[in-house]
Amino acid sequence: MRKRNYSKFYILGGLVAAIILLIFLNFFGWLEWPKKIFLKAAVPILKPFETAGRKTSGALSVLFNIKSVIQENSKLRQENQELILKISGLTEMAQENKILRQQLQIESPLVSKMVQADLIGFDPGNIGQYFLIGTGTDNGVAPNQGVILPGGFLVGKVVETKNNFSKVLELTDSDSSVFALTQETRVGGVVRGDHGVGLILDMIPPEKEIKPQELIISSGLDGAIPKGLIIGQVDSKISTESEVFQRFKIKPAINYNEIETVFVVLGNK
Amino acid sequence: MNKIIGFLSIFVLLILQIAFLPHFPIFYVFPNILLAAIIAFAIIRGGRWVFVFALFSGLALDIFSNHAFGIYALDFVLLAWLIQFIGKNIFKAADFFGQISILACACVIYSFLNLFLIKIFYWLGLGQNISFWINFLRVGLLEIILNLILAVLGLAILKKVYGLFAGI
């Protein structure tokens, strides 16, 4: 009996030693090929399961929240009408802008090169807000590139890439920070994640004033993240008068649970 | 043959953990189905193969995790050993209350060990820093409950499966 217990100790010791060896091998990049083989087998299977999960959770949430869905629907219809009016005004302005650019011979703003990617999974744990996309270095994806939704909504940035998949850090993660700008008042600051549940606009000088409900956009100072991507809307001020900088709670512009397809901004064309 | 089925089951559970389960969070937290399987397997079967399955599951999770490589592998292997140690020396793994007690201990140890290892790896220069207590209170407590529920279900299912095979 005693001998058996000792053998269990040896097994544990051997396995811990093996894991430490694997950590070293991984640190020096010598585990890339076994990882590649494993990912080649696993990544194609992830997407159908992810789709099934999203559809099931969507169906369940509709079932449980039917009353709020009806209310939300009527609210969205009203918002839609207001947005149609806004779009019509903005289209006119864009046309005027184009004509003026031609007359003044100003070059058009740079257009970014992008690659489409499907969301295939999430971080297996609960600490950290990450998701996995089914595209990687094979398609030119590299760390620190911005990840956006159609329509120009900033989702996060790439933190790690392999051949056929990449890990994306969501804006709401505590480790995430992006240089941002308020759209109307043009005040610069930093948008940080708030433990996965929201966003905080930080580093706003005390003398600057920010309008309520103002839109927050990326400032383009991060390099790989283009200027003008929508991050969210100012919700409320959370800093006290004694603090050096002002802090605001931001309402994210997107629902991270509904992300299905994203675009990775590779760089300027 | 049984071992191949074991590895295939782990692979399927891994896919579920990465792609399916995160769609069903409760207050932003979802359980770990691989952990539940390893705990249930360690209680019912024990033996050396539990370590092999724990190592394989941990390494597979490490590939997809954004934390330092090796955290899940160490966590699962240490947990598999601790479960067998508790099952032999503290609680009786054969009776129902003993099994539930081991499950509860395992889930608590897992959450603590996970956060502790992330911190240790950070101090060693690997991975990011986290706030231990904020994460334990925000995520860990609910994670323990959800993992425990899933592990109890896993144990019941595994018992049925073994019962079925025993009958054949």
Chai-1 contact restraints between the chains, C-beta under 6 A:
chainA,res_idxA,chainB,res_idxB,connection_type,confidence,min_distance_angstrom,max_distance_angstrom,comment,restraint_id
A,I11,B,F51,contact,1.0,0.0,6.0,A-B,restraint_1
A,L12,B,W81,contact,1.0,0.0,6.0,A-B,restraint_2
A,L15,B,F51,contact,1.0,0.0,6.0,A-B,restraint_3
A,L15,B,L55,contact,1.0,0.0,6.0,A-B,restraint_4
A,L15,B,V77,contact,1.0,0.0,6.0,A-B,restraint_5
A,I19,B,G70,contact,1.0,0.0,6.0,A-B,restraint_6
A,I19,B,A73,contact,1.0,0.0,6.0,A-B,restraint_7
A,I19,B,L74,contact,1.0,0.0,6.0,A-B,restraint_8
A,I23,B,F69,contact,1.0,0.0,6.0,A-B,restraint_9
A,I23,B,G70,contact,1.0,0.0,6.0,A-B,restraint_10
A,N26,B,F69,contact,1.0,0.0,6.0,A-B,restraint_11
A,K35,B,I63,contact,1.0,0.0,6.0,A-B,restraint_12
A,I45,B,I15,contact,1.0,0.0,6.0,A-B,restraint_13
A,L46,B,A19,contact,1.0,0.0,6.0,A-B,restraint_14
A,F49,B,I15,contact,1.0,0.0,6.0,A-B,restraint_15
A,F49,B,A19,contact,1.0,0.0,6.0,A-B,restraint_16
A,F49,B,F20,contact,1.0,0.0,6.0,A-B,restraint_17
A,E50,B,A19,contact,1.0,0.0,6.0,A-B,restraint_18
A,G53,B,F20,contact,1.0,0.0,6.0,A-B,restraint_19
A,G53,B,H23,contact,1.0,0.0,6.0,A-B,restraint_20
A,R54,B,H23,contact,1.0,0.0,6.0,A-B,restraint_21
A,S57,B,H23,contact,1.0,0.0,6.0,A-B,restraint_22
A,S57,B,F24,contact,1.0,0.0,6.0,A-B,restraint_23
A,G121,B,I18,contact,1.0,0.0,6.0,A-B,restraint_24
A,G121,B,A19,contact,1.0,0.0,6.0,A-B,restraint_25
A,F122,B,P22,contact,1.0,0.0,6.0,A-B,restraint_26
A,D123,B,N66,contact,1.0,0.0,6.0,A-B,restraint_27
A,P124,B,Q17,contact,1.0,0.0,6.0,A-B,restraint_28
A,P124,B,I18,contact,1.0,0.0,6.0,A-B,restraint_29
A,P124,B,L61,contact,1.0,0.0,6.0,A-B,restraint_30
A,P124,B,F64,contact,1.0,0.0,6.0,A-B,restraint_31
A,P124,B,S65,contact,1.0,0.0,6.0,A-B,restraint_32
A,N126,B,V29,contact,1.0,0.0,6.0,A-B,restraint_33
A,N126,B,V139,contact,1.0,0.0,6.0,A-B,restraint_34
A,N126,B,E143,contact,1.0,0.0,6.0,A-B,restraint_35
A,I127,B,I130,contact,1.0,0.0,6.0,A-B,restraint_36
A,I127,B,N135,contact,1.0,0.0,6.0,A-B,restraint_37
A,G128,B,N66,contact,1.0,0.0,6.0,A-B,restraint_38
A,Y130,B,N66,contact,1.0,0.0,6.0,A-B,restraint_39
A,K167,B,N66,contact,1.0,0.0,6.0,A-B,restraint_40
A,D175,B,Q128,contact,1.0,0.0,6.0,A-B,restraint_41
